[in-house]
Amino acid sequence: MKIYTRTGDSGETSLFAGGRVAKDDARLHAYGTVDELNAILGLVLASNMHPDLAETMRRIQRELFTVGSDLATPLDASPEWIHRLDGKFTERLERDIDQFEAELPPLKNFILPGGTQAAAFLHQARTVCRRAERWAVTIKEEINPHVLTYLNRLSDWLFVLARVENVRAGVEETIWISH
């Protein structure tokens, strides 16, 4: 099978369950940004993050494929092969956040993104996750509401994980000081 199909050469692309949309459609921006987020998580994994966190990161990467396919399939389409997000995905993120926060000192100030290379990539991933959420909100058709909740919580998860990465590496966070 060839990687190129030529079907998108005119500026349109196919959705998972059929139909075609312009490549500048909000739906494509949303799941394209989720794909970008997943690639950044690959950078996190490649940047010597704490080994205890790697399997959790791979789980999130797999979940992001589910998010992307959910966004790429209109809600009124119901192919049996599509997996939709449900509340369990967000609940698992919340359990992770609670567990990770137990390792962290209380946050009393804003902090600057940075620290280890993995933590810096996690902060970048957090901002890309927020962008994916903003794009998902702009989709004109109804979408799975669990996608928005998941993306919102995932950005929190990424922030907390960046802090955990720095704590486990013994790197102090830089507090933001207003001038």
N, C-alpha and C positions, 0 to 999 in steps of 0.2 A: 504494500500500500504506500502510495506517495504521500509525503507530508503536505504538499500543496494541492489544492482542489480547484483553484481559480474561481470559485463561486463567490468570493468576496471582493473580487477585483473592481466591482462597480460601487463599492462603498456600503454594501449591505452584508448581513450575515444571518445565518439561520439560528433560531432558538432550538433548545433541546426537543421540545414537543411539537415542533413544526412552526411554520410562519417565519417571516423574514422581517428584520428591522434594520434601520440605518445604524452604521457603526458609531454614530455620535449619540445614540439613544441612551437615556439615563440608565436603563437596565444594563447596557454594556459597560458604561462607566463604573457601575456598582460592582459587577462581577469581575471586571478587569482590574479594579482596585483591590478586590479580594485576592486575585491572582498575584498582584504586585506584593501584597502583604505576605502571602505564602512564600514568595521568593526571598523576602527579607528575613523571614524565619529560617530559611535555608542558610542565609548568611550568619544568623545567630548560631546555628548548629555548627557551622564551619569555623566559628571564631573561638573555639575552645571554651564554650560555656561550661558551667559546673556540670559534671557528668550525671549527677543525680537528677538534673532537670531535663536532660536530653529526651528521654522517652515521653515525658509530658509534652514537650515541644512537638515531637513527631505526632502525638495524638491530635494536637491542635492543627497541625498541617493537614491531617486526614479530615478533620472536621471542616476545615476551610474549603476542601473540595465539595463537601456536602452543601455548604453555604453557597458556593458558586453555582453548583448545579440547581439548587433551589431558586436562586435569582435568575438563572438562565431558562427557567421553565415557568411560563405564566401559571398563575394560581388556578385558573379554570381548566388547565390541562391536567390530566391525571393518568399518565402512563404508569403502568405497574412497576416499571424499573426505576422510577425516580424516588430518591430518598429525601424526605422533607425533614427539616429541623423540628424538634419539639422542645418542650420546656426542660427536658432532662439534660440537654446540652448546656443550657445556662445554669441549671442547678449544680452541675459538675464544676463549672467555672467558679461559682460562688463558694463551693466547698474548698476548691484549690486556694482561692483568695484568702479565705479564713485560715487555712493551714499555713500559707506563706506568711501572712501578717503576724502570726504567732512568733516568727523568727525575727521580726523587725522592731527597731525602736519606734515609738510613736512619732508620727509626722507632725511637726509643729510649725514648719515653714515650707514655703515652696522650695523645690530643689531644681537645680539645673540638670538637664539631660547630660549623661556622660558616665564616667567611671571606666569599667572594663570595656573592651571592644564589644563583647556580647551585650552588656547593659546598654551601651550607646545604640546598638542596632535594635534592641528591644524598645528603647524610647522612640526611635524612628518608626518602628513597626506600630507603636501606639498611635502616632499621628496619622499614619496611613490607614489604620483601622478606623479612626474617626472620620477620615475622608470617605471611606467605603460606606460608613453609616450615613453620612450626609447625602451621598449619591443614592443610596437605597431609599431614603426619604423622598427624593425627588421623582421616583418612578411613578408615572401617571396611573398605571394599573394597580390594582390591589396586589400586595405581596404577602407572603407568610409573615405574620407579625412576630413570630419567634426569631426571624432573621434579625430584625432591628434590636430586639432585646439581647440576642447573642452578641452582636457587634458592639453594642453599648457596654456589656459586661466584659467582653474580650479586651477592650481598651483598658479597662481597670486592671484586668488580669495581667496585661503586658506591663503596665506601670509597676505593679507590685512585684512582678517577676524581675524587672530591671533592678529594683531595690534589693531583692533577695540575692541576685547575682553579685551585686557589689558587696553586700554583707558577707556572703560566703567567700568572696575573694579578698576580704579585708580592706576594701577600698571605701574611703569615706565619701559620703555624698556632699556635693557642693551646694550650700544654702544660697538661695537668691537673696541679694541685699539690694533694696531700692536705693537709688541715688538721688 
